[in-house]
Amino acid sequence: MIFLRPASLYLSLLAGVILLLYLLRTRTGRREVATLFLWKGLPSGRTAPARRLRLLVDPLLILQLLALLFIVLSLAEPTLQTGSASRIAILIDGSASMRTIADGEHSRYELAVKRAIALLDEGRAGRAAVISLSDHPRILVDPEGPRDEAAEALASSRPGWYADASPSDLSRMIAAIGGEGEFDRAVLFSDRPFPDPPPFLETIAITGGENGGITAFTIREDPAAGGVDAFVRVDNYGGEDRAGRLRISDGADSVEMAILIPSGSSEDYVIPFPTSRSVSFTAALEPADDFPADDIRYFALARPIELSVRWVGTPDRYLLAALRAAVPVRLVGEGADLTIIYDADPPPDVTGDVLLVHAGMPGIVRLGGDGGGGDVLALAPDHPLLAGVRPADLRVWSVPFLDSIAPGDVLLTAAGRPFLVEFTEGGRRVWFLASELAATNLPVTVDLPILVQNIVRRVIRLPAPLDYRWAVVGAGIPLRGSGEPVDSVVGPDGGPIRILPGQAAFFPPVPGEYRLVTKRGTYPVGVNVPLSESLPPPVIEPGEDRVARLGGPAGLRPLWPILAGLAAFLLVVEWFAYARVDPFQRRPR
């Protein structure tokens, strides 16, 4: 026999109250009588305590205590096992929304684990199976294991980042542990109960906490003006207005704006980010709310993170080192973001931006003979290309004469001749550095990497394909999406993710930025928590927990109706016995 509500047994302490009242009622008192000779023959002395003890054994007291005992036992819901040891299947919602802080301190998942362990402690099951239920469900404890293992597995488990499970996921997992006929109970702890649950499933709702978050985020490039525009949608599902800041970051720079979202509303924002030349972006709401997972979203353009560079002419390790220090570089033969022409004639198929180092370009600049050097002067010291550069520290020993030069921004001069010029031509930029690096002191100064970094920041990269799809946790990401097999995958923590031979896709387990490494470059992928996890759970009134019972092989026969009937019978007998007692005896003084 087991008790479904063992805490009710504490009510048996009321027996002490009944005994106390009885002792107070039976205290001896003074009575007025006509004569004393009738009491002269009564025993006294040593026999008086024994007689008083017999007086305490009152049938009415026994009936009252027995009635209380049966009432307490019926409230504890004793149940008789008519078969083998009972089994229970505990299904705990392991989706991302269970991470929501429900009471200011504990998450919904932690509260669900506490209630599930309390259910096991009630002694309902000799065996228990535990399933973490989401769209990627998993069995935490096999049903053949002891109940203690189920409690330990629940205490050590954590929610995932996946979406909610579907009815097919539920049916599949129940079938995997033997089917519904193998269990006496199947209990689901979730913040989003199934709208039409199967009849065998008990549902215990876990709610609490308010949420709002970023429900849409995408980046679009502006190749003509440079930079990008961020499109963001913010929803506030909470009961109060939400004030804060919306920050867009590309890993190096960020832009932000103040926002105010009324309760129960949605707002769209377009945020220009003209200085960004990045590929990966994040949008973040500050401060975070009870569910921080959707207060930050990730997005990546569908192109490599490396700057594709085509090198024409004489190699220069100083310039290449400065370039690689500024940005990841991938050397290509065509289709480059930046073409570096070093002391050579330009090829006819040049695309993208161009850096000319002691080289000319038809229609832009044509070199004459080399001349002597001289002082370096800054004609536009506030130009972005010279940010952090100190022209007074530069030394130039040879500067070429120019046969022709197109209109452009002359930033630096040496010996009175153009030394650094920026041109804008045909939707691209061309930078002209008049002298070879060996004819300057740039290789031994900090100004070279700073100058190269400023050039990289102004490169107009080839636009990425128009692909604004989100990747979500648990959804398969193809490993040939870039046209080349993926050699490796790097997770958000910077660690490698194992890829099996012939694997067609990988399934990201956590939100963040992943990187697919291929021979054509490294492609970033922004992975987010599913949008469904941001939606508020349905309103569930107290007491709406759905209770069901399975009719498995280990039947449970409730005994409380029998005990309640016995308690009622004893109370009736006690009342009749009390009514037959002499009224004089019922009113002691």
Solvent accessible surface area in square Angstrom, and as a share of the most:
residue,aa,sasa,rsa
1,M,127,0.57
2,I,32,0.16
3,F,49,0.20
4,L,23,0.12
5,R,140,0.51
6,P,51,0.32
7,A,71,0.55
8,S,23,0.15
9,L,61,0.31
10,Y,164,0.62
11,L,76,0.38
12,S,51,0.33
13,L,137,0.68
14,L,86,0.43
15,A,29,0.23
16,G,42,0.41
17,V,78,0.45
18,I,41,0.21
19,L,75,0.37
20,L,104,0.52
21,L,110,0.55
22,Y,18,0.07
23,L,89,0.44
24,L,91,0.45
25,R,99,0.36
26,T,54,0.32
27,R,170,0.62
28,T,128,0.75
29,G,44,0.42
30,R,223,0.81
31,R,105,0.38
32,E,167,0.75
33,V,74,0.43
34,A,113,0.87
35,T,51,0.30
36,L,126,0.63
37,F,125,0.52
38,L,118,0.59
39,W,126,0.44
40,K,164,0.70
41,G,78,0.75
42,L,97,0.48
43,P,91,0.57
44,S,88,0.57
45,G,57,0.54
46,R,231,0.84
47,T,72,0.42
48,A,30,0.24
49,P,70,0.44
50,A,53,0.41
51,R,121,0.44
52,R,129,0.47
53,L,116,0.58
54,R,160,0.58
55,L,109,0.54
56,L,68,0.34
57,V,102,0.58
58,D,28,0.15
59,P,95,0.60
60,L,19,0.09
61,L,15,0.07
62,I,79,0.40
63,L,30,0.15
64,Q,61,0.27
65,L,45,0.22
66,L,69,0.34
67,A,1,0.01
68,L,23,0.11
69,L,80,0.40
70,F,41,0.17
71,I,65,0.33
72,V,3,0.02
73,L,40,0.20
74,S,11,0.07
75,L,87,0.43
76,A,0,0.00
77,E,44,0.20
78,P,1,0.01
79,T,4,0.02
80,L,72,0.36
81,Q,61,0.27
82,T,76,0.44
83,G,40,0.39
84,S,75,0.48
85,A,53,0.41
86,S,1,0.01
87,R,59,0.22
88,I,2,0.01
89,A,1,0.01
90,I,0,0.00
91,L,0,0.00
92,I,0,0.00
93,D,7,0.03
94,G,2,0.02
95,S,0,0.00
96,A,0,0.00
97,S,1,0.01
98,M,0,0.00
99,R,72,0.26
100,T,3,0.02
101,I,54,0.28
102,A,17,0.13
103,D,82,0.42
104,G,73,0.70
105,E,130,0.58
106,H,49,0.22
107,S,14,0.09
108,R,8,0.03
109,Y,5,0.02
110,E,81,0.36
111,L,45,0.22
112,A,0,0.00
113,V,15,0.09
114,K,107,0.45
115,R,108,0.39
116,A,0,0.00
117,I,42,0.21
118,A,51,0.40
119,L,11,0.06
120,L,3,0.01
121,D,100,0.52
122,E,52,0.23
123,G,26,0.25
124,R,34,0.12
125,A,7,0.06
126,G,35,0.33
127,R,93,0.34
128,A,0,0.00
129,A,0,0.00
130,V,0,0.00
131,I,1,0.00
132,S,7,0.05
133,L,6,0.03
134,S,3,0.02
135,D,50,0.26
136,H,67,0.30
137,P,23,0.15
138,R,127,0.46
139,I,71,0.36
140,L,42,0.21
141,V,11,0.06
142,D,80,0.42
143,P,10,0.06
144,E,107,0.48
145,G,11,0.11
146,P,60,0.38
147,R,70,0.26
148,D,97,0.50
149,E,85,0.38
150,A,0,0.00
151,A,24,0.19
152,E,117,0.52
153,A,21,0.16
154,L,0,0.00
155,A,61,0.47
156,S,82,0.53
157,S,12,0.08
158,R,155,0.57
159,P,15,0.09
160,G,20,0.19
161,W,55,0.19
162,Y,44,0.17
163,A,19,0.15
164,D,40,0.21
165,A,18,0.14
166,S,44,0.28
167,P,85,0.53
168,S,75,0.48
169,D,16,0.08
170,L,3,0.01
171,S,70,0.45
172,R,134,0.49
173,M,13,0.06
174,I,9,0.05
175,A,69,0.54
176,A,64,0.50
177,I,11,0.06
178,G,50,0.48
179,G,18,0.17
180,E,87,0.39
181,G,47,0.46
182,E,69,0.31
183,F,1,0.00
184,D,8,0.04
185,R,18,0.06
186,A,1,0.01
187,V,0,0.00
188,L,4,0.02
189,F,1,0.00
190,S,3,0.02
191,D,0,0.00
192,R,44,0.16
193,P,32,0.20
194,F,23,0.10
195,P,136,0.86
196,D,125,0.65
197,P,29,0.18
198,P,34,0.21
199,P,109,0.69
200,F,22,0.09
201,L,0,0.00
202,E,3,0.02
203,T,8,0.04
204,I,27,0.14
205,A,16,0.12
206,I,7,0.04
207,T,62,0.36
208,G,28,0.27
209,G,29,0.28
210,E,92,0.41
211,N,18,0.09
212,G,1,0.01
213,G,0,0.00
214,I,0,0.00
215,T,21,0.12
216,A,37,0.29
217,F,4,0.02
218,T,22,0.13
219,I,0,0.00
220,R,115,0.42
221,E,45,0.20
222,D,50,0.26
223,P,57,0.36
224,A,95,0.74
225,A,77,0.60
226,G,8,0.08
227,G,8,0.08
228,V,8,0.05
229,D,46,0.24
230,A,0,0.00
231,F,67,0.28
232,V,4,0.02
233,R,107,0.39
234,V,0,0.00
235,D,22,0.12
236,N,6,0.03
237,Y,66,0.25
238,G,10,0.10
239,G,55,0.53
240,E,135,0.60
241,D,90,0.46
242,R,33,0.12
243,A,66,0.51
244,G,20,0.19
245,R,97,0.36
246,L,0,0.00
247,R,80,0.29
248,I,0,0.00
249,S,27,0.17
250,D,16,0.08
251,G,79,0.76
252,A,76,0.59
253,D,47,0.25
254,S,53,0.34
255,V,39,0.23
256,E,68,0.31
257,M,66,0.29
258,A,68,0.53
259,I,13,0.07
260,L,110,0.55
261,I,0,0.00
262,P,59,0.37
263,S,48,0.31
264,G,66,0.64
265,S,36,0.23
266,S,55,0.36
267,E,64,0.29
268,D,93,0.48
269,Y,33,0.13
270,V,90,0.52
271,I,10,0.05
272,P,85,0.53
273,F,1,0.00
274,P,81,0.51
275,T,83,0.48
276,S,2,0.02
277,R,48,0.18
278,S,28,0.18
279,V,5,0.03
280,S,18,0.12
281,F,3,0.01
282,T,38,0.22
283,A,0,0.00
284,A,20,0.16
285,L,8,0.04
286,E,67,0.30
287,P,96,0.61
288,A,61,0.47
289,D,38,0.20
290,D,46,0.24
291,F,2,0.01
292,P,68,0.43
293,A,16,0.12
294,D,0,0.00
295,D,5,0.03
296,I,65,0.33
297,R,0,0.00
298,Y,43,0.17
299,F,7,0.03
300,A,17,0.13
301,L,8,0.04
302,A,38,0.30
303,R,20,0.07
304,P,18,0.11
305,I,24,0.12
306,E,24,0.11
307,L,2,0.01
308,S,5,0.03
309,V,0,0.00
310,R,39,0.14
311,W,54,0.19
312,V,29,0.17
313,G,38,0.37
314,T,66,0.38
315,P,113,0.71
316,D,21,0.11
317,R,177,0.65
318,Y,92,0.35
319,L,6,0.03
320,L,39,0.20
321,A,61,0.47
322,A,9,0.07
323,L,3,0.01
324,R,128,0.47
325,A,83,0.65
326,A,29,0.23
327,V,25,0.15
328,P,70,0.44
329,V,25,0.14
330,R,60,0.22
331,L,90,0.45
332,V,33,0.19
333,G,57,0.55
334,E,136,0.61
335,G,46,0.44
336,A,2,0.01
337,D,9,0.05
338,L,1,0.01
339,T,1,0.01
340,I,0,0.00
341,I,0,0.00
342,Y,6,0.02
343,D,62,0.32
344,A,29,0.23
345,D,124,0.64
346,P,32,0.20
347,P,29,0.18
348,P,143,0.90
349,D,81,0.42
350,V,20,0.12
351,T,65,0.38
352,G,15,0.14
353,D,1,0.00
354,V,0,0.00
355,L,8,0.04
356,L,0,0.00
357,V,1,0.00
358,H,32,0.14
359,A,3,0.02
360,G,18,0.17
361,M,19,0.08
362,P,113,0.71
363,G,75,0.72
364,I,9,0.04
365,V,4,0.02
366,R,152,0.55
367,L,40,0.20
368,G,25,0.24
369,G,51,0.49
370,D,89,0.46
371,G,17,0.16
372,G,48,0.46
373,G,35,0.34
374,G,29,0.28
375,D,117,0.61
376,V,12,0.07
377,L,109,0.54
378,A,35,0.27
379,L,105,0.52
380,A,33,0.26
381,P,90,0.57
382,D,140,0.73
383,H,30,0.13
384,P,75,0.47
385,L,0,0.00
386,L,6,0.03
387,A,60,0.46
388,G,56,0.54
389,V,16,0.09
390,R,160,0.58
391,P,26,0.16
392,A,80,0.62
393,D,58,0.30
394,L,8,0.04
395,R,128,0.47
396,V,8,0.04
397,W,156,0.55
398,S,33,0.21
399,V,0,0.00
400,P,1,0.01
401,F,102,0.42
402,L,39,0.19
403,D,87,0.45
404,S,56,0.36
405,I,69,0.35
406,A,26,0.20
407,P,133,0.84
408,G,36,0.35
409,D,74,0.39
410,V,44,0.26
411,L,0,0.00
412,L,2,0.01
413,T,17,0.10
414,A,0,0.00
415,A,38,0.29
416,G,74,0.71
417,R,40,0.15
418,P,32,0.20
419,F,2,0.01
420,L,1,0.00
421,V,1,0.00
422,E,8,0.04
423,F,3,0.01
424,T,110,0.64
425,E,67,0.30
426,G,81,0.78
427,G,64,0.62
428,R,45,0.16
429,R,37,0.13
430,V,0,0.00
431,W,0,0.00
432,F,0,0.00
433,L,10,0.05
434,A,0,0.00
435,S,1,0.01
436,E,56,0.25
437,L,1,0.01
438,A,93,0.72
439,A,21,0.16
440,T,7,0.04
441,N,23,0.12
442,L,2,0.01
443,P,33,0.21
444,V,127,0.73
445,T,33,0.19
446,V,110,0.63
447,D,5,0.03
448,L,8,0.04
449,P,52,0.33
450,I,52,0.26
451,L,10,0.05
452,V,6,0.03
453,Q,74,0.33
454,N,12,0.06
455,I,7,0.04
456,V,15,0.09
457,R,95,0.35
458,R,45,0.16
459,V,1,0.00
460,I,28,0.14
461,R,21,0.08
462,L,72,0.36
463,P,78,0.49
464,A,9,0.07
465,P,86,0.54
466,L,154,0.77
467,D,46,0.24
468,Y,71,0.27
469,R,197,0.72
470,W,59,0.21
471,A,20,0.16
472,V,42,0.24
473,V,2,0.01
474,G,6,0.06
475,A,43,0.34
476,G,39,0.37
477,I,15,0.08
478,P,83,0.52
479,L,6,0.03
480,R,153,0.56
481,G,64,0.62
482,S,23,0.15
483,G,50,0.48
484,E,49,0.22
485,P,61,0.39
486,V,19,0.11
487,D,81,0.42
488,S,41,0.26
489,V,0,0.00
490,V,42,0.24
491,G,6,0.06
492,P,62,0.39
493,D,129,0.67
494,G,56,0.54
495,G,25,0.24
496,P,117,0.74
497,I,53,0.27
498,R,200,0.73
499,I,41,0.21
500,L,93,0.46
501,P,136,0.86
502,G,84,0.80
503,Q,57,0.25
504,A,82,0.63
505,A,26,0.20
506,F,6,0.03
507,F,121,0.50
508,P,0,0.00
509,P,64,0.40
510,V,56,0.32
511,P,29,0.18
512,G,3,0.03
513,E,47,0.21
514,Y,0,0.00
515,R,95,0.35
516,L,12,0.06
517,V,46,0.26
518,T,10,0.06
519,K,157,0.66
520,R,115,0.42
521,G,5,0.05
522,T,16,0.09
523,Y,31,0.12
524,P,8,0.05
525,V,27,0.15
526,G,9,0.08
527,V,0,0.00
528,N,2,0.01
529,V,1,0.01
530,P,11,0.07
531,L,79,0.39
532,S,48,0.31
533,E,3,0.01
534,S,1,0.01
535,L,93,0.46
536,P,70,0.44
537,P,29,0.18
538,P,73,0.46
539,V,135,0.77
540,I,42,0.21
541,E,98,0.44
542,P,130,0.82
543,G,78,0.75
544,E,99,0.45
545,D,50,0.26
546,R,83,0.30
547,V,102,0.59
548,A,14,0.11
549,R,129,0.47
550,L,25,0.12
551,G,84,0.81
552,G,15,0.14
553,P,87,0.55
554,A,2,0.02
555,G,28,0.27
556,L,53,0.26
557,R,143,0.52
558,P,73,0.46
559,L,36,0.18
560,W,114,0.40
561,P,66,0.42
562,I,111,0.56
563,L,27,0.13
564,A,38,0.30
565,G,41,0.39
566,L,74,0.37
567,A,3,0.02
568,A,56,0.44
569,F,124,0.52
570,L,22,0.11
571,L,84,0.42
572,V,81,0.47
573,V,51,0.29
574,E,24,0.11
575,W,153,0.54
576,F,119,0.50
577,A,34,0.27
578,Y,95,0.36
579,A,57,0.44
580,R,214,0.78
581,V,43,0.25
582,D,69,0.36
583,P,66,0.41
584,F,126,0.52
585,Q,119,0.53
586,R,66,0.24
587,R,158,0.58
588,P,50,0.32
589,R,204,0.74
